[in-house]
Amino acid sequence: MSGPSRRTLARALEALADFADPSPSLEQYLTPPEIAAHIAHQARMQGDLEGWTVDLGTGTGMLAIAASLAGAEGVVGIDVDPEALALARTNAARIDEAGSDGPLEWVRGDAAEPPLSPPVDGDVTVLSNPPFGAQRGNRHADREFLETARSIASVSYTIHNEGSQAFVESYAADAGADVTHAFRAEFPIAKRFEFHTEAETTLEAEVFRIEW
């Protein structure tokens, strides 16, 4: 399946705006363009963008827009925060001249209980950068995102905090699923909340592709 290179995708995604007033409780961080480009490029190479792609907790729209630019037939970005969806729409319009091969839609809803059902006429691929669970009340938030992926998708790509591989592989095995790909990725975070003590820090993240 032809499409833009990973580098071309990352360069286009660099134009997307970050949250102006991010919510600490929702752990709103900009997904790095390099990671989004890597995921979208890998999904295209695996043939995972040929049906509907769902970005759970879309935030700025980074993963949804990356999938659209990579050639996904149809993309839905879901977020519980209306301001995040407004930003995602603005970001999509910002790079509209780059072109996309399929429709890009935005839906307000809880990623743990998405307002959609899997279509009977095609597969669904989930892309998601769930909360890492750093904030009180968000413990095991990534589990809820995996549960949703399990319920609606045939394939998912999710970003997790370092040290999550054993948990993700165990969860997938219990669900009768397979972790087919895993790679590490640097996740730079600029100072944005009062509890941040450094101007910028870099987290080591892990990305997993699961066939459900």
Secondary structure, DSSP 8 states (H G I E B T S, - for coil): -----HHHHHHHHTT----SS--TTTT-----HHHHHHHHHHHHHTTTTSSEEEEET-TTTHHHHHHHHHT-SEEEEEES-HHHHHHHHHHHHHTGGG--SS-EEEEE-BTTB-S----TTS-EEEEE----S-STT-TTHHHHHHHHHHHH-SEEEEEEETT-HHHHHHHHHHTT-EEEEEEEEEEEEE--STT--SSEEEEEEEEEEEE-
